[in-house]
Amino acid sequence: MRWSLIGILAAAVLAVTRARAATTATAVSLVPVSARELLTILRATALPPSATTSAMS
């Protein structure tokens, strides 16, 4: 119970800190990624072998 409370408090502090930083920081532009590139990255890192069937090929 104690560790859960500490974890929740830590998450709350991080959320507030991030919200404050987002309002003061400048916008960061992301690099555009195509659907094929994203699928390749996901296949290499996160998707299980059975989920790597040719969905977008």
BELWO-V549517 format. One record per residue. RES is the residue in one letter. PHI is phi in whole degrees, 0 to 359 (NA if undefined). PSI is psi in degrees with one decimal (999 if undefined). NEAR is the number of other ideal C-beta (glycine too) atoms within 10 Angstrom. Layout:
RES/PHI/PSI/NEAR
RES/PHI/PSI/NEAR
//
This chain:
M/NA/-43.1/5
R/296/-43.4/6
W/291/-31.6/7
S/296/-43.6/8
L/296/-41.6/9
I/296/-40.8/10
G/296/-41.5/10
I/294/-42.0/10
L/296/-40.7/10
A/297/-41.9/10
A/296/-38.8/10
A/295/-42.9/10
V/297/-43.0/10
L/295/-38.6/10
A/295/-42.7/10
V/293/-42.2/10
T/298/-42.9/10
R/294/-39.5/10
A/296/-40.7/9
R/292/-39.2/10
A/291/-34.2/9
A/292/-30.3/9
T/281/-23.7/7
T/261/-22.8/6
A/278/158.7/8
T/281/159.5/5
A/290/136.7/5
V/254/124.9/5
S/273/140.3/6
L/266/155.2/5
V/282/128.4/5
P/293/137.2/6
V/233/131.6/11
S/283/165.6/8
A/297/-38.4/8
R/295/-41.9/10
E/295/-41.5/11
L/296/-42.0/11
L/297/-39.8/17
T/297/-43.1/14
I/295/-43.9/12
L/295/-39.2/12
R/298/-38.4/15
A/284/-26.2/9
T/244/-44.9/7
A/243/-30.5/8
L/282/139.0/14
P/291/159.7/7
P/302/-31.8/7
S/287/-22.1/6
A/271/0.1/10
T/266/28.2/13
T/292/162.9/9
S/286/84.3/6
A/276/-35.7/9
M/243/7.1/8
S/284/999/6
//
